């Protein structure tokens, strides 16, 4: 009689711990220490499939941390380095803080000097709204500190982080998540969109968060630690324009006589923190229409006027953790994981993006440059609507 051979499939995590066990014939009476009842056994040990994340920004690093917490092997490819400055409003408003809390990251943000924001105000040219209280405090922290903090958390969790390393493969196939920021769009509706950011001191603010409409865009302020203020603006320029562009300081300051000009008239800029970005597309995208697995700005960008972009990055990362972990363990296919992430992102963000597009239009329409704008900026209903429907 031939000897009985049993095949036991043991699913293990990246750290070598067993997740589950099943056998081909009868179950063994004892598998503690791999003691088997069969006369001969063959083990087939299957480790989780690795996940590669292209882009080490907020979404990519947060996803990597979440996957490592589940024992999934992860490599992040980042073209830049840490720490570094990035064009960003630098405050988290909305559900993103809840994501950070669930991942055990929120307290470390506070320890490195994040500043709570309790109030906000809008300015349309020379017209100012009243200073309003936020329904929940926002969390202000520079990207210089934030990205470095997330990178350190990812490394400590056992993640493999490649800095100054570009993803060379043009394809983003199975097991690869695209989180490498915005998709380059040179022009959109005949306009070139670009962003500017710098840290400054000696900037008097009436509220913790301020949004100012400028001549060719809008500029946002938020208070950071040690008396610094983040100054970040989104601007547009006709694609056919050929005249020289003004210095970035003049673009940010806006027109003389406006509250924006008054904020920055005596500002001392940290030249080392200045950065810019161009080729921005603000047209909303649906994840279900993508053939790749995308999160963060690689999927879609929400207009900065909403102040919800950073939160969306954290939220998208959390939505991707479960499906990608299931794929890695062999519990679902790549197609199923990608579809699950896409459906979750579309469901969570579709309404926000639709309302944000409308608010973006409001910031640029000539209709709000006169008396109607003065009325609109004082409407409490408009204020509440914007915060409710863009979060």
N, C-alpha and C positions, 0 to 999 in steps of 0.2 A: 504494500500500500504506500503510495507516494506521501512524502512529508507534506503537511499542510502549510501553505504560505499565506500569510495575511499581510495586507497592505494598509498601513495606517497613515492617514493624511493629517499632519499636524500643522496648523496655521500658527505662525509665530510672528511677533512684532520685530521691529528693527533692532530692539535691544535684546532679542533672543527669547523673550518670555512667550509661553504658549498662549494662544487665543482659543483654539478649539481643536478637537480631535475626533476623527471618525475612522472606522476600519472597514475593510472590504468584505470580510466574512463575519464571524461572530465577534462581539465586542470582547476585549480582554477583561479578565476579572480584576486586574490591577495594573494601572499604567504609572503609578507613582514611581519615579526614578526609572521609567521606561521598562518595568518588569512586565513581560508578556506571557500569556498562557499558551500561545502557540509554540510549536517546536522550532519554527524558523520564522522570522519576521523581516519585512523590508519597510523601511521608513522613507517616506517622501515628504521632505520638509519644504514648505513653500513660504518664503518671506514675502512681505508686502512689496508690491511693485513701486519703484521710486517715482516721485512726482518732481517735475522740473518746472520752476517758476521763472519766467523771463521778466525781470523788472523788480528791483528791490526798493520800491517806494512804500507808501502806507499800505496799500492793498496787498502787494506781494509779500512783504515781510509779515504782516498780520496773518495772512493765510498760512505762511510757512510755520509760524509759531503755533497756530491752531492744529496743524497737521502733526507737528512734532509732539504736541501734547497727547496725541492719539497713537504715537509710536510709528508714524509713517516716515520713511526716509525721504528727505526733501533737499533739493539743491536750488539755490536762488542765484540767478545770473544778473548782475548789476553792472551797467556800463560805466557808472560813476564810482564815487567813493564816499566814505563817511568820516567825519561829519561834512555836510555841505548845505549851502543855502539853496532854496528852491522858490520859484514864484508861487505864492500861496497866501491865502488869507490868514492862516495860522491860528484858527480857532475852530473848535469842535462844537457844533450846535445841533442837537437832535439825538437820534438813537445811537450814534457812534459811541457815546460814553458808556451806554449800557453794554455794548459789545466789549469794550475794553475791560469793564468790570467782570463780565462773565469769563474772559480769558485770563483774569488775574493780572492785568496790566495797568489798571487805572491808578492804583496807589503809587506805582513807580513814576507815573507822569507827574503826580503831585510832588514827589520827592525831588525831582529834578528842576522844580521851579515853575510849574504851570500856574497861571493866574486866572481866577474865576472872573467872568464878565457877567454883571447883573443888569446892565442897562444898555440901551441902544437908541440911536437917533438917525434920521434921514435928512438930507439936505439937497434940495433941488435949486442949484444956482445960489441965489442969495436968500432963499426961503428955507427956514429950518422947522422941522417938526418938534413937538415936545419930546423931552427925554422920557422914554417908556421903559418899564421894567420887563425883563424877559420872563416868560413863563417858567423857564428852568435855566439855571446859569450855564453859560458856555464855558469852555475850557480853552485858555489861550496858552500856546507853547510854540516856540520857534521850530521850524523844520530842521534847523541846524542841530537842535537838541533832540527832537522827536525821532528823526530817522536813525540817528546814532543809537538812541536808546532801544528802538525796536531791533536794530541789527544785533546789538549785544544780547538781547533776550533770545533772538533766534539762534545765535551761536551757543549760548548757554544751554538751550534746549537740545543741542546736538545737530542743528542744521548745518548744511554745507553752503557757505556764502562765498561766491566768487566776485570780488570787487574789480573794477576796471576791466571787466570781461564782457564783451558784446556777444549776443547770441548770433552765431554766424549762419545758422540754418534758416533759409527763407520760409520753411514750413513750420507750422505749429501743430504737430500731429498728436498722436495718442500719448497721454501722460504729460503733456506740456500745457501750461497755463500762461496765457498772455496777460501780463500786468505791467507792461512797459510804457505806461502813460498814454498821452493823447495820440491820436492818429493825425499825421501831418496833412493839413489842408491849407494850401497856399492862399487861396481866395475863397470867399463864400458870399454869394449874392453881390459880387462886385466890390467887396471890402476885404481888406487884410486885417485880421484881428491879432493883437499882440498884448502881452502882459508885462508889467514892470513891478519890481519889488525891492524895497530897501528898508533897513532899520534906521531909526532916527531918535534923537533926544531933543528935548526942549520943544515938544509938540503939545500944546494945550488942548485937551479934549473936554467936551461937555458930557460925554457918555463913554462907557467902557468900549462899546463898538459904535463906529460911525460909518455911514455910507454917504458919499458926496458925488452928485452928478457933475461931471466936468464937461468941457466943450466937446470933446471927442470921445468921451467914455465915462467911467466912474472910478472913484478911488475909495478904498476902505481902510479904516484904521482899527487897530486893536492894541490894547495895552499888554505889554510883556513884562517880565520881571526886571528889576533893577532900573525902573524908570524908562526903559526903551519902549518904542511904539513901532509896530509893524505897519508899513505904508505899502499898499498893494493896489494896483490899478489895472483895469481892462480897457483897452482903447481900440478904435478902428480907424483905418486910413483907406481912402479910395485906392483900388488896385491900380488905377491909371495915373495916380499922382506921381509927379517926377521932382517936385521941389524938395530941397533938403529937409530932413526931419529935425525939429528943434531938439536941444539937449534933453535928456531924460528928466533932469530936475525941473525944467520948465513945463514938461508934459504933466508931471505929477502935481505941480503947484497950481495949475489951472489959471484962471483969469484973475487979475487984481481986483480987489474989492469983494471977493466972495469969501465965505467961511473957509473954504478949502485953502485959498491963498493965505488967509490969516493963520491957519494951522501950521503951514509949512514955511511961512516967511522967515522965521528965525530958527528953523530946524537945523540941527547938526547931524548930517547924514553919515552913517557908517559905510564908507565906500566899499569895504570888503564884503558887505552883505548884499550889495546890489546884484541883481540878476534879472534876466529878461527871457521871454519865450515868445515865439511867433508860430505861424501856421496853425492857429487854433480853430477848431470847428465846434460850434455850439448847437449844431442841428442834432436833435435827440435821435438815438439809435436804439433798436430793439435787439436784445441778446439772441432771441430765437432766430433772427435773420443771419446770424454769424455761423460760419462753418468751424470757427476756432472757439476754444474755451477762453473767454475774456472776463476780466473783472476790473474794477476801478476805471480810470480814465481811458484805458484801452478799449473799454466797452462803450462808454459815452461820457460826455461832460455836461454837468448842470451849470447854467450861467452863474457866475460868482456872486451876483447880486443876492442870491438866496442864502448864501452862507452855509450851504449844506454839502458842499463837495467832499470835505474830509470825512464827514459822517458816512456818506454813501460809500466811500472807499472801505471803511471798516465794516460796514454792513454787508457789502458784497463779498468781502473776504470770509466773513462768518458763514454766509449762506453756502459758500463753496466747500467748507471743511467736511461736512457730512458726506455729500456725494463723492468727493474725491477720496475720502478714506474708504468708502465702500468699494470704489473701483480698485484701489490699491490692494485691498484684501481679497479681491476676486469675487466680491459679492454682487457686482454689477458690471456692465460693459462700459467702455469709454463713452459710447454714444448715449447711454442712459445717464451717466454722470453729467455729461455736458448739457444734455437736455434739461435735466433737473435743475442745474445751476441757472440756465438761461430762463426757465419759467419762473424761478424764484425771484430773479433780478427784475424781470419784466413786471411781475406782479407788484413788487415792492416799489418800483421807481417810476412806472408809467405815468401815474397821476402827478407826481412831483415834477417830472420833466415837462408835462403839458402846462402846468401852472407857471413853472419857471420861465418857459418861453414867452408867456404873456407878460410877466414882470420884466423880462429883459427888453421886450418891445417898449414898455412904459418908460424905461430909462433913456430911450433914444428918440422917442416920438416928439415932434415939435409941439404936439398938443399940450404937453406938460411944461412948456417953457413960459407960459403966461399965467393968467389968473387961475385957470383951471388947475395948474400944477400946485399953486399955493393952497387951493382947497384940498386937493388930493392928499398932499403930504400931511395934513392934519386929520384925515379921516381915520378914526380908530378901527372902523370895520375893515379898511384896506390893510392896515397893519396886522390885525388878527388873522385875516385871510391868508396873507403871505406866509406867516409863520405856521399856520395850521396845515396848509396844503402843500408846502414845500418841505415838510419833514415827515 
